[in-house]
Amino acid sequence: MSAIMIDGKAVAERIKAGLKVRVEKLQQSGKTPGLAVILVGSDPASRVYVNMKKKACAALGIYSEEYALAENTTETELLKLINDLNNNPNIHGILLQLPLPGHLDENKMLEAISPLKDVDGFHPVNVGKLMTGIPGFLPCTPAGVMDLIRESGISIAGKECVVVGRSNIVGKPQAILLLREHGTVTICHSRTPDLASVCRRADILVAAVGKAGLITAEMVKPGAVVIDVGVNRTPDGKLVGDVDFDQVYQVAGWITPVPGGVGPMTIAKLMENTVISAEN
């Protein structure tokens, strides 16, 4: 029996359709949601992501500004820009595209963004709110994963949930969001002994490591929900996830593809956070 495909593009389009209505309502009251995107340096993948975010803004009627800064931009220059955007009433969300060049302190820059405009959900204030269950901006990718799990119709409460990966951007917040929905959560990482046996326990398995084909069919419980957050490029240029899709598709109950799964959701949730910021 093959898995049911969870179509991230379709779910994202539904979210964006609802957001378009909310943006129009804001515009009727004299306010247009505004997003500022800061890109430091010339990382090709980052440029692709920034262009996708700008395109999504344009489609929804969200005002966007891009700040493409040189690779050698200083901390002082970047902090001044962030402070100016914090104080700009037309900007409701500030997105600092990661990774930054090595000479810039990522944590320091993220902390400089106002928590009220931190639509990526990376500021320590919003991370603290996530941990304690206080409403705040949720990190976009983990929030999108939660929507995709709900799309399967499977209740998270009481389920065995395994997150492979412990990054601050996906793995850790993903575990907390699953815990908030009453899942029993295990986080795995590079030092987890016998990763396969832990993964096989999962009713809901989220792979977020960045290692192509890490999760094989032998590691998946029959009928499990498998969410693939990984984005990897093979030597021949093909985009693949952390899950060996062709194999796992034959075992899982539900599965997300790469591309077309989590990626569109990340951008949809970024747009949602920006609209929420404007509404607030």
GIMOKA-V24735 format. One record per residue. N is the residue number from 1. RES is the residue in one letter. OMEGA is omega in whole degrees, 0 to 359 (NA if undefined). Layout:
((N | RES | OMEGA) (N | RES | OMEGA))
//
This chain:
((1 | M | 181) (2 | S | 180) (3 | A | 170) (4 | I | 180) (5 | M | 174) (6 | I | 187) (7 | D | 181) (8 | G | 179) (9 | K | 182) (10 | A | 179) (11 | V | 180) (12 | A | 180) (13 | E | 177) (14 | R | 179) (15 | I | 183) (16 | K | 176) (17 | A | 177) (18 | G | 180) (19 | L | 181) (20 | K | 178) (21 | V | 180) (22 | R | 177) (23 | V | 179) (24 | E | 178) (25 | K | 177) (26 | L | 181) (27 | Q | 178) (28 | Q | 178) (29 | S | 175) (30 | G | 181) (31 | K | 174) (32 | T | 178) (33 | P | 182) (34 | G | 179) (35 | L | 174) (36 | A | 179) (37 | V | 180) (38 | I | 178) (39 | L | 179) (40 | V | 180) (41 | G | 189) (42 | S | 177) (43 | D | 186) (44 | P | 180) (45 | A | 179) (46 | S | 178) (47 | R | 178) (48 | V | 181) (49 | Y | 180) (50 | V | 180) (51 | N | 179) (52 | M | 180) (53 | K | 178) (54 | K | 179) (55 | K | 179) (56 | A | 177) (57 | C | 183) (58 | A | 182) (59 | A | 184) (60 | L | 183) (61 | G | 176) (62 | I | 177) (63 | Y | 180) (64 | S | 174) (65 | E | 176) (66 | E | 175) (67 | Y | 179) (68 | A | 186) (69 | L | 180) (70 | A | 179) (71 | E | 185) (72 | N | 176) (73 | T | 182) (74 | T | 176) (75 | E | 181) (76 | T | 180) (77 | E | 181) (78 | L | 179) (79 | L | 178) (80 | K | 179) (81 | L | 180) (82 | I | 179) (83 | N | 178) (84 | D | 180) (85 | L | 175) (86 | N | 185) (87 | N | 181) (88 | N | 184) (89 | P | 180) (90 | N | 180) (91 | I | 182) (92 | H | 179) (93 | G | 177) (94 | I | 179) (95 | L | 176) (96 | L | 184) (97 | Q | 179) (98 | L | 2) (99 | P | 175) (100 | L | 172) (101 | P | 190) (102 | G | 184) (103 | H | 179) (104 | L | 180) (105 | D | 184) (106 | E | 182) (107 | N | 180) (108 | K | 181) (109 | M | 180) (110 | L | 179) (111 | E | 181) (112 | A | 179) (113 | I | 178) (114 | S | 177) (115 | P | 180) (116 | L | 179) (117 | K | 184) (118 | D | 186) (119 | V | 173) (120 | D | 180) (121 | G | 184) (122 | F | 182) (123 | H | 180) (124 | P | 178) (125 | V | 180) (126 | N | 174) (127 | V | 177) (128 | G | 177) (129 | K | 177) (130 | L | 182) (131 | M | 187) (132 | T | 177) (133 | G | 177) (134 | I | 179) (135 | P | 179) (136 | G | 179) (137 | F | 177) (138 | L | 176) (139 | P | 195) (140 | C | 184) (141 | T | 178) (142 | P | 178) (143 | A | 177) (144 | G | 177) (145 | V | 180) (146 | M | 177) (147 | D | 180) (148 | L | 177) (149 | I | 178) (150 | R | 180) (151 | E | 179) (152 | S | 182) (153 | G | 180) (154 | I | 175) (155 | S | 180) (156 | I | 185) (157 | A | 177) (158 | G | 183) (159 | K | 173) (160 | E | 183) (161 | C | 178) (162 | V | 176) (163 | V | 178) (164 | V | 185) (165 | G | 184) (166 | R | 180) (167 | S | 177) (168 | N | 185) (169 | I | 183) (170 | V | 191) (171 | G | 183) (172 | K | 179) (173 | P | 178) (174 | Q | 180) (175 | A | 181) (176 | I | 179) (177 | L | 177) (178 | L | 178) (179 | L | 179) (180 | R | 177) (181 | E | 174) (182 | H | 171) (183 | G | 172) (184 | T | 197) (185 | V | 171) (186 | T | 174) (187 | I | 177) (188 | C | 181) (189 | H | 188) (190 | S | 181) (191 | R | 177) (192 | T | 177) (193 | P | 178) (194 | D | 180) (195 | L | 184) (196 | A | 183) (197 | S | 177) (198 | V | 180) (199 | C | 182) (200 | R | 177) (201 | R | 194) (202 | A | 165) (203 | D | 178) (204 | I | 184) (205 | L | 178) (206 | V | 181) (207 | A | 184) (208 | A | 184) (209 | V | 186) (210 | G | 178) (211 | K | 187) (212 | A | 174) (213 | G | 182) (214 | L | 184) (215 | I | 181) (216 | T | 183) (217 | A | 182) (218 | E | 183) (219 | M | 188) (220 | V | 176) (221 | K | 179) (222 | P | 178) (223 | G | 183) (224 | A | 170) (225 | V | 183) (226 | V | 180) (227 | I | 185) (228 | D | 181) (229 | V | 186) (230 | G | 173) (231 | V | 183) (232 | N | 177) (233 | R | 180) (234 | T | 180) (235 | P | 179) (236 | D | 174) (237 | G | 181) (238 | K | 178) (239 | L | 181) (240 | V | 180) (241 | G | 176) (242 | D | 183) (243 | V | 173) (244 | D | 193) (245 | F | 186) (246 | D | 178) (247 | Q | 188) (248 | V | 177) (249 | Y | 182) (250 | Q | 187) (251 | V | 186) (252 | A | 174) (253 | G | 178) (254 | W | 182) (255 | I | 174) (256 | T | 178) (257 | P | 169) (258 | V | 358) (259 | P | 175) (260 | G | 179) (261 | G | 184) (262 | V | 185) (263 | G | 179) (264 | P | 180) (265 | M | 180) (266 | T | 181) (267 | I | 178) (268 | A | 181) (269 | K | 174) (270 | L | 177) (271 | M | 180) (272 | E | 179) (273 | N | 180) (274 | T | 179) (275 | V | 177) (276 | I | 180) (277 | S | 179) (278 | A | 179) (279 | E | 182) (280 | N | NA))
//
